[in-house]
Amino acid sequence: MDEMVKALMRETQARAGYLEGETIETIYFGGGTPSLLPTDDISRILDTVVKYYPVSNDAEITLEANPDDLTYLKILELARSPVNRLSIGIQSFRNQDLMWMNRAHNASQADFAVKCAQDRGFNNITIDLIYSIPGMSDRDWLDNIRKAVDLNIQHISAYSLTIEPKTVFGHQWAKQELHAVDDAVSSGHFLTLVHELTRSGFQQYEVSNFCLPGMESKHNSAYWRGKKYLGVGPSAHSFNGDSRQWNVSNNARYTQGWLNGTPHFDVEQLDQRTKCNEYLMTRLRTTWGVDLNVVRSEYGVDLLSSEKESIAQWVEEGLMIIDNNTITLTTEGLLKADRIASDLFILES
């Protein structure tokens, strides 16, 4: 762990010019399980950031944490650190779901983690929930949502369970030992999520993200708005507006590479077509939507002309709204956001 922290600090220092002096508005400890890091190491990394980058006085500093890591002592230490936002990976408040997903924590630990963090002064907390879990009924999912609301947190991210190849669930699915939830059930869970959280005062500002007014994730919003970002650590991605860069995904190779002065990473130059498609893909998922003026001026594409028939059909079906030269998706449209985005993609430069 100590070598990893040294490598993170070394990369942070070495890449100080990547963002060209732009002020850092958000810092996010995520990816693996950063809550395993001793709080002193988190502070050392933050000290390095502050030393080599201009950091806003009110920067959002988030730490992802598993509930089982958030002991009373750990939360007390974090409350004394610069970390001012917690992202707690609860996934479910039902023990049977947590056992099925092989999570290390239980429902009681999830409840304790949130309440203890609130008692220690954290007033910007987000939790992750997962729906479309095999065996989860509509009532089970509704109870999960209401439990989250009752905790008086500021932000909720909820994702449909997806089965990826080369994972435990993927192998089980291939052997027909696991059956994915029907799309209709998944869609029903999503619509329940939107209805219940909206009714409880939350705003849906991205497909999977909901917040109380003014409590959007500044960090994730920066991704969706196409801002530059610097990613430090194994597998971390960076974006400077023109290219994307990502580090090797192997911990040992990453650590030794930076400690030996031979870092391992790849770079992809982004052409206008790719930039346009990424803008469409990310913005369609948000309440800000696709600004048709931006698509026209930045990428030279007139969507209302080139995709006239498709757009007219989506509007007629109640999936899309065009207002003030901006395209946004309705709740029903968000269920098909990926499909709509891919249909709008520019295929040729």
LOTIRO-230260 format. One line per 4 residues: number of its first residue (from 1); their letters; for each residue x, y, z of C-alpha. Coordinates in steps of 0.02 Angstrom, whole numbers, padded with zeros to 5 digits. Each point is the difference from the previous one (the first is absolute). Example, Ala and Ser with C-alpha at 12.3 -4.5 7.8 and 13.67 -1.06 7.14 Angstrom:
<kolmars>
1 = AS = 00615,-00225,00390 | 00069,00172,-00033
</kolmars>
This chain:
<kolmars>
1 = MDEM = 00000,00000,00000 | 00141,00120,00042 | 00079,-00025,-00171 | -00168,00031,-00084
5 = VKAL = -00021,00164,00094 | 00176,00054,-00048 | -00038,-00040,-00182 | -00163,00099,00006
9 = MRET = 00092,00149,00073 | 00137,-00013,-00130 | -00124,-00005,-00144 | -00096,00146,00075
13 = QARA = 00159,00104,00005 | 00064,-00054,-00172 | -00162,00043,-00090 | -00024,00172,00079
17 = GYLE = -00007,00083,-00172 | -00134,-00112,-00074 | -00145,00115,00041 | 00099,00155,-00049
21 = GETI = -00023,00089,00164 | -00189,-00016,00011 | -00069,00010,00176 | -00048,-00168,00074
25 = ETIY = -00184,00003,00049 | -00022,-00183,00047 | 00109,-00141,00066 | -00068,-00177,00000
29 = FGGG = 00074,-00153,00085 | -00081,-00146,-00090 | 00030,-00148,-00113 | 00054,-00139,00118
33 = TPSL = -00034,00011,00185 | 00081,00162,00059 | -00084,-00015,00170 | 00133,-00131,00038
37 = LPTD = 00131,00136,-00004 | 00054,00069,00169 | -00065,00177,00019 | 00178,00064,00018
41 = DISR = 00038,-00066,-00176 | -00154,00087,-00069 | 00063,00162,00077 | 00174,-00028,-00074
45 = ILDT = -00074,-00018,-00173 | -00107,00155,00023 | 00151,00098,00061 | 00089,-00047,-00160
49 = VVKY = -00146,00059,-00105 | -00008,00167,00091 | 00188,00021,-00018 | 00005,-00019,-00189
53 = YPVS = -00174,00057,-00057 | -00110,00151,00033 | -00146,-00069,00102 | -00162,00093,00034
57 = NDAE = -00033,00040,00183 | -00170,-00083,-00013 | 00055,-00150,-00104 | -00112,-00153,00011
61 = ITLE = 00108,-00140,00071 | -00085,-00170,-00010 | 00053,-00168,00069 | -00082,-00162,-00058
65 = ANPD = -00022,-00117,00147 | -00069,-00171,00039 | -00116,-00002,00152 | 00106,-00131,00088
69 = DLTY = 00151,00117,-00008 | -00095,00144,00080 | 00028,-00041,00182 | -00030,00134,00131
73 = LKIL = 00187,00034,00009 | 00020,00008,-00189 | -00144,00123,-00017 | 00071,00106,00142
77 = ELAR = 00168,00008,-00090 | -00081,00044,-00166 | -00102,00137,00082 | 00163,00080,00055
81 = SPVN = 00074,-00015,-00175 | -00032,00111,-00153 | -00123,-00130,-00068 | -00172,00084,-00004
85 = RLSI = -00106,-00124,-00098 | -00026,-00187,00021 | -00057,-00121,-00134 | -00057,-00156,00091
89 = GIQS = -00020,-00161,-00100 | -00154,-00068,00087 | -00077,-00088,-00153 | -00148,-00064,00101
93 = FRNQ = -00076,00009,00174 | -00056,-00182,-00015 | 00119,-00130,00071 | -00054,-00132,-00125
97 = DLMW = 00052,00115,-00144 | 00167,00039,00081 | 00036,-00184,00029 | -00047,-00041,-00180
101 = MNRA = 00120,00135,-00063 | 00134,-00063,00119 | 00016,00168,00085 | 00104,00007,00159
105 = HNAS = -00124,00109,00096 | -00177,-00027,00063 | -00152,00113,00009 | 00035,00054,00178
109 = QADF = 00176,00057,-00046 | -00071,00099,-00145 | -00123,00089,00113 | 00135,00033,00131
113 = AVKC = 00124,00070,-00127 | -00121,00132,-00061 | -00066,00052,00170 | 00171,00004,00081
117 = AQDR = 00070,00106,-00142 | -00146,00121,00022 | 00031,00008,00187 | 00181,00046,-00034
121 = GFNN = -00050,00147,-00110 | -00004,-00069,-00177 | -00143,00090,-00087 | 00041,-00053,-00178
125 = ITID = -00025,-00187,-00015 | -00043,-00104,-00151 | -00039,-00185,-00003 | -00004,-00130,-00139
129 = LIYS = -00148,-00116,-00022 | -00025,-00143,-00123 | -00165,-00061,-00072 | -00048,-00142,-00118
133 = IPGM = 00078,-00125,00120 | -00068,-00176,-00025 | -00129,-00034,00133 | -00031,00184,00039
137 = SDRD = -00186,00035,-00011 | -00077,00168,-00043 | -00044,00020,00184 | 00178,-00041,00053
141 = WLDN = 00068,00135,-00115 | -00127,00127,00061 | 00049,-00037,00181 | 00182,00027,-00046
145 = IRKA = -00037,00169,-00077 | -00104,00057,00149 | 00133,-00057,00122 | 00127,00107,-00093
149 = VDLN = -00116,00151,00003 | -00034,-00021,00185 | 00187,00014,00035 | -00005,00184,-00055
153 = IQHI = 00148,-00012,-00117 | 00032,00126,-00138 | 00037,-00109,-00151 | -00042,-00173,-00067
157 = SAYS = 00076,-00094,-00147 | -00099,-00153,-00055 | 00053,-00124,-00133 | -00079,-00150,-00082
161 = LTIE = 00099,-00159,00031 | 00097,-00044,-00157 | 00082,-00167,-00034 | 00172,00023,-00077
165 = PKTV = 00107,-00135,-00083 | 00150,-00066,00098 | -00082,00033,00168 | -00074,-00121,00126
169 = FGHQ = -00176,00045,-00058 | 00055,-00012,-00181 | 00064,-00178,00025 | -00160,-00048,00091
173 = WAKQ = -00105,00073,-00139 | 00099,-00094,-00133 | -00032,-00163,00094 | -00185,00046,00016
177 = ELHA = 00020,00000,00189 | -00059,00181,00003 | -00140,00082,-00095 | -00004,00188,-00025
181 = VDDA = -00155,00095,00051 | -00124,00032,-00140 | 00013,00171,-00084 | -00178,00040,00047
185 = VSSG = 00039,-00027,00185 | 00157,00105,-00014 | -00096,00140,-00086 | -00132,-00008,00135
189 = HFLT = 00132,00018,00135 | 00072,00151,-00090 | -00169,00086,-00016 | -00036,-00035,00184
193 = LVHE = 00168,00077,00044 | -00037,00159,-00097 | -00177,00016,00070 | 00046,-00029,00182
197 = LTRS = 00154,00110,00004 | -00085,00141,-00094 | -00146,-00011,00120 | 00124,00014,00144
201 = GFQQ = 00079,00160,-00064 | 00146,-00072,-00098 | 00045,00062,-00174 | 00057,-00121,-00134
205 = YEVS = 00143,00089,-00087 | 00073,-00154,-00087 | -00070,-00171,-00041 | 00065,-00081,00158
209 = NFCL = 00027,00150,00113 | -00120,00092,00113 | 00030,00140,00124 | -00085,00125,00112
213 = PGME = -00001,00175,-00077 | 00177,00067,-00019 | 00085,-00163,00054 | 00056,-00067,-00169
217 = SKHN = 00167,-00089,-00005 | 00119,00134,-00063 | 00124,-00135,-00048 | -00114,-00108,-00107
221 = SAYW = -00083,00154,-00073 | 00170,00055,-00064 | 00015,-00162,-00100 | -00171,00023,-00076
225 = RGKK = 00036,00181,-00042 | 00159,-00048,-00093 | 00122,00088,00117 | 00183,-00048,00010
229 = YLGV = 00052,-00121,00136 | 00157,-00086,00064 | -00007,-00180,00058 | 00138,-00066,00112
233 = GPSA = 00026,-00184,00043 | -00019,-00172,-00080 | -00130,00000,-00141 | -00032,00186,00024
237 = HSFN = -00053,00099,-00153 | 00041,00181,-00040 | -00075,00120,-00127 | 00069,00168,-00058
241 = GDSR = -00128,00043,-00132 | 00099,-00071,-00146 | 00063,-00170,00061 | -00038,-00135,00126
245 = QWNV = 00136,-00084,00100 | -00013,-00153,00112 | 00119,-00088,00117 | 00041,-00184,00002
249 = SNNA = -00131,-00100,00095 | 00125,-00109,00093 | 00039,00063,00176 | 00178,-00068,00006
253 = RYTQ = 00046,00066,-00173 | -00075,00169,00041 | 00091,00015,00166 | 00170,-00059,-00061
257 = GWLN = -00016,00103,-00159 | -00017,00163,00093 | 00126,-00044,00136 | 00127,-00047,-00136
261 = GTPH = -00039,00149,-00110 | -00072,-00106,-00141 | -00190,00023,00011 | -00114,-00108,-00107
265 = FDVE = -00145,00087,-00087 | -00088,00017,-00169 | -00063,00154,-00091 | -00141,00021,-00126
269 = QLDQ = -00017,00157,-00105 | -00184,00044,-00022 | -00064,00056,-00169 | -00151,00112,-00023
273 = RTKC = -00116,-00147,-00034 | 00048,-00085,00164 | -00017,00162,00098 | -00173,00029,-00075
277 = NEYL = -00059,-00177,00038 | 00063,00010,00179 | -00090,00167,00022 | -00162,-00079,-00063
281 = MTRL = 00020,-00155,00106 | 00034,00091,00164 | -00117,00148,-00019 | -00151,-00104,-00052
285 = RTTW = 00012,-00084,00170 | -00018,00166,00092 | -00132,00132,00031 | 00111,00127,-00088
289 = GVDL = -00024,-00094,-00162 | 00080,00025,-00170 | 00023,00181,-00051 | -00030,-00001,-00187
293 = NVVR = 00096,00163,-00018 | 00154,-00081,00077 | -00014,-00152,-00114 | -00012,00116,-00150
297 = SEYG = 00137,00124,00048 | 00125,-00120,00081 | -00021,-00153,-00110 | -00080,00066,-00160
301 = VDLL = -00153,-00113,00014 | -00181,00055,-00023 | -00095,-00139,00090 | -00172,00069,-00039
305 = SSEK = 00040,-00021,-00184 | 00106,-00157,-00003 | -00112,-00097,00123 | -00164,00086,-00038
309 = ESIA = -00107,-00157,-00018 | 00070,-00090,00154 | -00016,00153,00110 | -00178,00031,-00058
313 = QWVE = -00045,-00180,00042 | 00077,00008,00174 | -00092,00162,00036 | -00163,-00077,-00059
317 = EGLM = 00028,-00154,00109 | 00026,00109,00152 | 00183,-00048,00021 | 00077,00168,-00042
321 = IIDN = -00033,00186,00024 | 00072,00143,-00101 | -00005,00168,00088 | 00110,00155,-00019
325 = NTIT = 00104,-00092,-00129 | 00041,-00135,00128 | -00042,-00186,-00010 | -00043,-00088,00163
329 = LTTE = -00073,-00172,00031 | -00158,-00034,00098 | -00002,-00129,00139 | -00055,-00132,-00126
333 = GLLK = 00135,00062,-00120 | 00134,-00024,00133 | -00042,-00185,-00001 | 00063,-00001,-00179
337 = ADRI = 00137,00131,00017 | 00142,-00112,-00062 | -00099,-00055,-00153 | -00053,00177,-00045
341 = ASDL = 00178,00064,00021 | 00072,-00138,-00111 | -00130,00039,-00134 | 00056,00183,00004
345 = FILE = 00186,-00041,-00008 | 00097,00077,-00142 | 00073,-00146,-00098 | 00120,00096,-00113
349 = S = 00119,00143,00036
</kolmars>
